[in-house]
Amino acid sequence: MRQEVFISEGRRSNDLGIKFPVSQTEQLNNSNITAEFTLPVIPSFIPLDLGLDDFTVDETTGNVTMLYDMNRVLVQNKTSNHVLPFN
């Protein structure tokens, strides 16, 4: 995955199935944008309350462990319409 190849890139919102709403101003100027596009989409498998940034540090070894392995979460939810939405 890109996160492993480009270590400091992190995950793109689209990879996680997150969709940001289109502004109502844009909706008023574009007849192709329905009300559906003005609502945010956050799949239920995405950790909330800053969970994506949560980690622990082993004081002895200095190893940092992310609380959620998003690769694992995506694989566990691979049948969701939100995972790899461009397929």
C-alpha positions in Angstrom: 0.0 0.0 0.0 1.1 3.6 -0.5 1.5 4.1 3.2 4.2 1.5 3.3 5.9 2.6 0.1 5.8 6.3 1.0 6.3 6.1 4.7 5.4 9.7 5.7 2.5 10.1 3.3 -0.1 8.4 5.5 -3.4 7.3 4.1 -5.5 9.3 1.6 -9.1 9.9 2.6 -10.4 8.2 -0.6 -8.5 5.0 0.3 -10.5 4.9 3.5 -13.8 5.6 1.9 -14.2 9.0 3.5 -16.0 11.5 1.3 -16.1 15.2 2.1 -19.3 17.2 1.4 -19.6 19.5 -1.6 -20.5 23.0 -0.5 -24.0 24.3 -1.0 -22.6 27.1 -3.1 -21.2 24.6 -5.5 -24.5 22.7 -5.5 -26.4 25.9 -6.4 -24.1 26.5 -9.3 -24.0 22.9 -10.6 -27.3 21.1 -11.4 -25.5 17.7 -11.4 -24.9 17.9 -7.6 -27.7 16.4 -5.7 -28.4 16.7 -1.9 -26.6 13.4 -1.5 -23.2 15.0 -2.3 -23.6 17.7 0.4 -23.4 15.1 3.2 -20.1 13.7 4.5 -19.5 10.0 4.4 -17.5 8.4 7.2 -17.6 4.5 7.1 -18.5 2.9 10.3 -15.2 1.0 10.4 -13.2 4.3 10.7 -12.1 5.0 14.3 -13.6 8.2 15.6 -12.4 10.6 18.3 -8.8 10.9 16.8 -8.4 7.1 16.9 -6.5 7.2 13.6 -3.8 9.1 15.3 -3.7 7.1 18.5 -0.5 5.2 19.4 1.5 3.7 22.2 5.3 4.1 22.9 7.4 1.3 24.5 9.6 3.4 26.7 12.3 0.6 26.8 12.7 0.0 23.1 11.4 3.3 21.8 9.0 1.4 19.4 5.9 3.2 18.4 2.8 1.1 17.7 -0.3 2.5 16.0 -3.5 1.6 17.9 -5.4 0.7 14.7 -3.7 -1.1 11.8 -5.7 0.4 9.0 -4.4 -2.2 6.5 -6.0 -4.9 8.7 -9.2 -2.8 9.1 -9.5 -2.4 5.4 -9.0 -6.1 4.7 -11.6 -7.0 7.4 -14.0 -4.7 5.6 -13.0 -5.5 2.1 -16.6 -6.3 1.1 -17.8 -2.8 2.0 -18.7 -0.4 -0.8 -16.5 2.1 0.9 -13.2 0.1 0.5 -11.5 0.8 -2.8 -14.6 2.8 -4.0 -13.0 3.3 -7.4 -13.2 -0.4 -8.3 
